Amino acid sequence: MAKVCELCAKTAQPGNKYKRRGQIKRTGGAGSKILGKTLRRFYPNLQRVKVNDNGTIRRAHVCVSCIQKGKVTKA
């Protein structure tokens, strides 16, 4: 299964994960320092939904933002 929305073709986005150390300034520390950055991927929130597609009912992987916008007619 590819992690892609079938309506809007939303796929994984690249991003970073930061490793931090130290107490933050607003709680009385000297500030948090970044020790390392690691590449990671942010995946879309896909749900498997029954979709009414021109009279035929089938299952599709659709992101939650498309469901909330009303782009899907559920069966």
C-alpha positions in Angstrom: 0.0 0.0 0.0 1.5 3.3 -1.0 1.0 6.1 1.6 -0.8 8.4 -0.9 -4.3 9.9 -0.7 -6.3 8.8 -3.8 -8.1 12.2 -4.1 -5.5 14.9 -3.6 -2.4 12.8 -4.1 -0.9 13.9 -0.7 2.3 12.0 0.0 5.0 12.0 2.7 6.8 15.3 3.4 10.4 15.4 4.4 11.3 17.1 7.7 13.7 17.1 10.6 13.7 15.7 14.1 15.7 17.7 16.6 17.5 16.3 19.6 17.6 19.0 22.4 19.4 19.3 25.7 19.1 21.9 28.5 16.3 23.6 30.4 14.3 26.2 28.4 14.6 29.9 29.3 11.0 30.5 30.4 11.5 27.9 33.2 14.7 29.5 34.5 17.3 27.7 32.4 20.0 29.0 30.1 18.2 27.9 26.9 17.9 24.5 25.1 20.6 23.6 22.7 20.2 21.5 19.6 22.6 18.5 19.7 21.6 16.8 16.4 19.2 16.9 13.5 17.9 13.7 11.9 15.9 13.5 8.7 12.4 12.0 9.0 9.2 11.8 7.1 5.8 13.2 7.9 3.0 10.9 6.6 -0.5 12.0 5.8 -3.3 10.8 8.1 -4.9 8.2 5.8 -8.1 6.4 6.5 -9.7 3.5 4.6 -13.2 4.6 3.7 -16.0 3.1 1.6 -16.5 5.6 -1.2 -19.4 5.9 -3.6 -17.7 6.3 -7.0 -20.2 6.9 -9.8 -22.6 4.3 -8.4 -20.0 1.7 -7.5 -19.0 1.2 -3.9 -15.3 0.6 -3.3 -12.7 1.2 -0.5 -10.2 3.9 -0.9 -7.3 5.4 1.2 -8.3 9.0 1.7 -6.6 11.7 3.9 -8.6 13.2 6.8 -8.4 16.7 5.4 -10.3 15.5 2.2 -12.9 13.8 4.4 -13.4 17.0 6.4 -13.7 19.2 3.3 -16.4 17.0 1.9 -14.6 15.8 -1.2 -15.7 12.2 -0.4 -19.3 10.8 -0.7 -19.3 8.0 1.8 -21.3 4.8 1.0 
